[in-house]
Structure formats: structure tokens, C-alpha cells
Amino acid sequence: MPFDNPSKPMYSQDDWNVMQAAYNKAAATLVVKSSSEEEAKVIAETVMTAFNRGNRDVNSLAVLAVITAINSHPSVSGGEDHKKRYA
């Protein structure tokens, strides 16, 4: 994941494990190869935001991140005239 648990963590290790698993699933779905790719940043931000809002389900977090990345980057979905998808 393109962010690390800081030295004074506000998340438990279990929290990080959930976010990491969701990030990994979303990244694998979108074939993101590097944490510096724009999609990787969108995935990480989406996972963390949804987690902070109370979502603790790995699959739900991953799906939300994939949908957000697709909607944020038309090139991911194949063009500008794609339809937005909602979770």
C-alpha cells in the first residue's frame, strides 16, 4: 500500500491488515503494478476514507476502491464515454 503505519499509529495492526488486504484486492483487479501509479493513490485514499467512515469489510472496501478508480480515470475503463458505476 502506498502509505505506511506511522510510529505513533492511530490504527491497530488488525486495522492495517484489513486496509492492506482491501488495497491488494483492488490493485490486483485493476492490475496496478506500482504504488506510484495514479490508480494506486486513488485506491489507497478510497480504502482509508471508507475505513475511517466505519467500513471494515475487505471485499466492500476493495469494490468501492475499484469503482472509484474507474470513475476517476476514464483511461482505466477504456474511454471518455464510459458510464459511471456506483457502489
C-alpha positions in Angstrom: 0.0 0.0 0.0 1.4 3.5 -0.8 1.2 4.6 2.8 2.7 3.2 6.0 1.7 2.9 9.6 3.3 5.8 11.4 5.4 5.5 14.5 2.5 6.7 16.7 -0.2 4.7 15.0 -3.9 5.7 15.1 -4.7 2.3 13.7 -4.2 -1.1 15.2 -2.2 -3.8 13.2 -5.6 -5.5 12.5 -6.9 -2.2 11.0 -3.8 -2.0 8.7 -4.2 -5.7 7.8 -7.8 -5.0 6.7 -6.8 -1.9 4.7 -3.9 -3.7 3.1 -6.0 -6.7 2.1 -8.6 -4.4 0.5 -5.8 -2.4 -1.3 -4.3 -5.6 -2.6 -7.6 -6.9 -4.0 -8.4 -3.6 -5.7 -4.9 -3.2 -7.1 -4.9 -6.8 -8.4 -8.3 -6.2 -10.1 -7.0 -3.1 -11.8 -3.6 -4.6 -12.5 -1.8 -1.8 -10.6 1.9 -2.6 -10.7 3.4 0.3 -8.7 2.3 2.3 -5.7 3.3 5.4 -7.6 0.7 4.9 -10.2 -2.3 7.3 -10.0 -4.7 4.4 -9.6 -2.7 3.2 -6.6 -3.2 6.6 -4.9 -6.9 6.6 -5.6 -7.2 3.1 -4.2 -5.3 3.9 -1.0 -7.3 7.1 -0.4 -10.6 5.4 -1.0 -9.8 2.5 1.2 -8.6 4.7 4.0 -11.5 7.1 3.8 -14.1 4.3 3.7 -12.4 2.6 6.6 -12.4 5.8 8.6 -16.1 6.1 8.0 -16.7 2.7 9.5 -16.4 0.2 6.6 -14.5 -2.8 7.9 -15.3 -5.3 5.1 -12.3 -6.2 2.9 -14.4 -7.0 -0.1 -16.6 -3.9 0.2 -13.6 -1.7 0.6 -11.9 -3.2 -2.5 -15.0 -2.9 -4.7 -15.5 0.7 -3.7 -11.9 1.4 -4.5 -12.1 -0.2 -7.9 -15.3 1.7 -8.8 -13.8 4.9 -7.6 -10.6 4.4 -9.6 -12.6 3.6 -12.7 -14.8 6.6 -12.3 -11.8 8.8 -11.6 -9.8 7.8 -14.6 -11.6 7.2 -17.9 -8.5 5.6 -19.4 -8.9 2.7 -16.9 -12.3 1.9 -18.2 -11.5 2.4 -21.9 -12.6 5.9 -22.8 -14.3 9.1 -22.0 -17.8 7.9 -22.9 -18.0 5.3 -20.2 -20.9 5.2 -17.7 -20.2 5.9 -14.1 -20.6 3.0 -11.7 -21.8 3.3 -8.2 -21.4 1.0 -5.2 
